């Protein structure tokens, strides 16, 4: 039987070897991203991730530490996605647009695909105020809510590698746009009034639309906000009739096309 000091030395040697191999793996992730960008290949490839997972499960099948090792590799995958995100984006990604444009859906997808942190300005306000947005509107009015929203955006100025899903009216204030641009690329997601109505018609969390859940009103409100949206946006993506993966791919491609090598710091 080995002495404990010898066992610990063996473990330390394993850690050293693992550190070298993991660094080599992360280097490989960076190379893959570079290759994909040079050759115009899709960045997000969930089918490849599924193949890798199946291969790994086959390798570990029957291993006495199968469950634990699968958990370790799940963590490695998350960290690999972080490396990928850092290679793609030096700044945050701020999603703006009218309600129902797909901001939350796209944000969730990017979070999973790139292992980036995700925040919603509406959720930040709800947490800070301790009440639902509809209750804030009813008790204090819209101007109070907009002040809370501006404070939430200010809090995000010094964050990086974050996906920020902004409320539909956030960029109506110039100061909010200025503060977002200090740390973010702003992506405008759009949808037609008809698509928007279909997406929000069953929601009771849209105080702006209370009593006005129809295409005509939505179209009118969209037009009032259109100029501000377009002036704030670095890129624009229409979401009608597209899969969320397709939208995310288009977003990544356009951001990288705009930033060039500056997005890969």
C-alpha positions in Angstrom: 0.0 0.0 0.0 1.3 3.4 -0.9 2.1 6.1 1.6 -0.2 9.2 1.6 2.6 11.5 0.5 3.2 9.3 -2.6 -0.5 9.3 -3.4 -0.6 13.1 -3.1 2.4 13.5 -5.4 0.6 11.3 -7.9 -2.5 13.4 -7.7 -0.4 16.6 -8.1 1.2 15.1 -11.2 -2.2 14.3 -12.6 -3.4 17.9 -12.0 -0.3 19.2 -13.8 -1.0 17.0 -16.8 -4.7 17.8 -16.8 -3.8 21.6 -16.7 -1.6 21.2 -19.8 -4.2 19.1 -21.7 -7.0 21.5 -20.8 -5.0 24.5 -22.0 -4.3 22.6 -25.2 -8.0 22.0 -25.6 -8.9 25.6 -25.1 -6.2 26.6 -27.7 -8.0 24.2 -30.0 -11.3 25.9 -29.4 -9.8 29.2 -30.4 -8.4 27.7 -33.6 -11.8 26.3 -34.5 -13.4 29.7 -34.1 -10.7 31.3 -36.2 -11.2 28.6 -38.9 -15.0 29.0 -38.9 -14.7 32.8 -39.3 -12.2 32.6 -42.1 -14.3 30.0 -44.0 -17.7 31.5 -43.2 -18.9 28.4 -41.3 -21.7 28.6 -38.8 -20.4 29.4 -35.3 -23.3 27.6 -33.5 -23.4 23.9 -34.3 -25.6 22.1 -31.8 -25.5 18.9 -33.9 -21.7 18.7 -33.4 -22.1 19.3 -29.7 -24.6 16.4 -29.6 -22.2 14.1 -31.5 -19.4 14.9 -29.1 -21.6 14.2 -26.1 -22.7 10.9 -27.5 -19.0 9.9 -28.2 -18.1 10.9 -24.7 -20.9 8.9 -23.2 -19.7 5.9 -25.1 -16.1 6.3 -23.9 -17.2 6.6 -20.3 -19.8 3.8 -20.4 -19.1 1.4 -17.6 -16.5 3.6 -16.0 -16.8 3.5 -12.2 -16.7 7.3 -12.2 -19.0 7.7 -15.2 -21.4 10.1 -13.5 -18.7 12.2 -12.0 -16.7 12.4 -15.1 -19.7 13.4 -17.2 -20.2 16.3 -14.8 -16.6 17.3 -15.1 -16.8 17.3 -18.9 -20.1 19.3 -18.8 -18.1 22.0 -16.9 -15.3 21.8 -19.5 -17.8 22.3 -22.2 -19.2 25.4 -20.5 -15.7 26.8 -20.1 -15.0 26.1 -23.8 -18.1 28.1 -24.7 -16.7 31.0 -22.6 -13.5 30.8 -24.6 -15.5 30.9 -27.8 -17.5 33.9 -26.6 -14.4 35.8 -25.7 -13.0 35.1 -29.1 -16.1 36.4 -30.7 -17.1 39.4 -28.6 -15.1 42.0 -26.7 -18.3 43.7 -25.5 -21.7 42.9 -24.2 -24.6 42.2 -26.5 -27.6 44.5 -25.8 -30.9 43.3 -27.4 -33.5 46.0 -28.1 -36.8 46.0 -29.9 -40.6 46.1 -29.4 -42.2 43.6 -27.1 -42.6 40.3 -28.8 -39.6 40.8 -31.1 -37.9 37.8 -29.5 -35.4 39.4 -27.2 -35.8 36.9 -24.3 -35.9 33.9 -26.6 -32.7 35.0 -28.4 -31.0 35.9 -25.2 -31.7 32.5 -23.7 -30.3 30.8 -26.8 -27.1 32.8 -26.9 -26.7 32.1 -23.2 -26.8 28.4 -23.7 -24.8 28.4 -26.9 -22.0 30.7 -25.7 -22.2 30.2 -22.0 -22.5 34.0 -21.5 -24.1 35.6 -18.6 -27.7 36.8 -19.3 -29.6 39.7 -17.6 -33.0 41.3 -18.3 -33.4 44.9 -17.4 -37.1 44.3 -16.6 -36.1 41.5 -14.2 -33.5 43.8 -12.5 -36.2 46.4 -11.9 -38.6 43.8 -10.5 -35.9 42.5 -8.1 -34.9 46.0 -7.0 -38.5 47.2 -6.4 -39.9 43.9 -5.1 -43.0 44.0 -7.3 -44.2 43.1 -10.7 -43.9 45.6 -13.5 -47.7 45.9 -13.9 -47.8 46.8 -10.2 -45.1 49.4 -10.6 -47.0 51.0 -13.4 -50.3 50.9 -11.4 -48.8 52.3 -8.2 -46.1 54.7 -9.4 -46.7 55.3 -13.1 -44.6 54.8 -16.2 -42.0 57.7 -15.5 -41.0 56.0 -12.2 -40.6 52.7 -14.0 -38.4 54.4 -16.7 -36.2 55.8 -14.0 -35.7 52.4 -12.5 -34.9 51.0 -15.9 -32.3 53.7 -16.5 -30.7 52.9 -13.1 -30.5 49.2 -14.1 -28.7 50.1 -17.4 -26.2 52.3 -15.5 -25.4 49.3 -13.2 -24.4 47.3 -16.3 -21.8 49.7 -17.7 -18.8 48.0 -16.2 -19.9 44.4 -17.0 -18.5 42.4 -19.9 -19.5 39.2 -21.7 -23.1 39.8 -20.8 -26.2 39.5 -22.9 -28.6 42.3 -21.9 -32.2 41.9 -22.9 -33.7 45.4 -22.7 -37.3 46.4 -22.2 -39.2 47.6 -25.2 -39.1 51.3 -24.2 -35.5 51.4 -22.9 -33.9 53.1 -25.8 -36.5 55.9 -25.9 -34.2 57.7 -23.5 -31.0 59.0 -25.2 -29.1 58.5 -21.9 -29.9 54.8 -21.9 -28.5 54.4 -25.4 -25.4 56.3 -24.4 -24.9 54.2 -21.4 -25.5 50.9 -23.3 -23.0 51.9 -26.0 -20.2 52.3 -23.4 -20.0 48.5 -23.0 -22.3 46.9 -25.6 -23.1 46.4 -29.2 -26.8 47.1 -29.7 -28.8 44.6 -31.7 -32.3 45.6 -32.8 -34.7 42.7 -33.3 -37.8 43.4 -35.3 -41.1 41.7 -36.1 -44.2 42.7 -37.9 -47.3 43.9 -35.9 -49.0 40.7 -36.9 -46.2 38.5 -35.6 -46.0 40.6 -32.5 -49.6 40.3 -31.7 -49.4 36.5 -32.1 -46.5 36.3 -29.7 -48.0 38.6 -26.9 -51.7 38.1 -27.2 -51.9 35.7 -24.3 -49.6 37.7 -22.0 -50.9 39.7 -19.0 -47.5 41.3 -18.4 -47.7 44.0 -21.1 -49.1 47.1 -19.3 -48.4 49.3 -22.4 -50.9 47.2 -24.3 -53.7 47.0 -21.7 -56.9 47.4 -23.5 -55.1 47.7 -26.9 -54.2 44.2 -27.8 -54.7 44.6 -31.6 -52.6 45.0 -34.7 -53.6 48.6 -35.3 -52.4 49.9 -31.9 -49.2 47.8 -32.0 -48.4 49.1 -35.5 -49.0 52.7 -34.3 -46.8 52.3 -31.2 -44.1 50.6 -33.3 -44.0 53.5 -35.7 -43.6 56.0 -32.8 -40.6 54.1 -31.6 -39.1 53.1 -34.9 -36.7 56.1 -35.4 -35.3 55.7 -31.9 -34.8 52.0 -32.3 -33.0 52.4 -35.6 -30.8 55.2 -34.4 -29.7 53.2 -31.4 -29.0 50.0 -33.3 -25.6 48.8 -34.5 -27.2 46.0 -36.4 -30.8 45.1 -37.2 -32.3 41.6 -37.5 -35.8 40.7 -38.6 -37.1 37.7 -36.6 -40.2 36.8 -38.6 -40.3 33.2 -39.8 -36.8 32.4 -38.6 -35.6 29.8 -36.1 -33.9 31.0 -33.0 -30.6 29.3 -34.0 -30.8 31.0 -37.4 -31.4 34.4 -35.7 -28.4 33.8 -33.4 -26.1 32.8 -36.3 -27.1 36.0 -38.2 -26.5 38.1 -35.1 -23.0 36.6 -34.6 -22.1 36.9 -38.3 -23.2 40.6 -38.5 -21.5 41.6 -35.2 -18.2 40.0 -36.4 -18.6 41.6 -39.8 -19.0 45.0 -38.2 -16.1 44.6 -35.7 -13.7 42.6 -37.8 -10.7 41.7 -35.7 -11.7 44.1 -33.0 -14.3 41.6 -31.8 -11.6 39.0 -31.2 -9.6 40.5 -28.4 
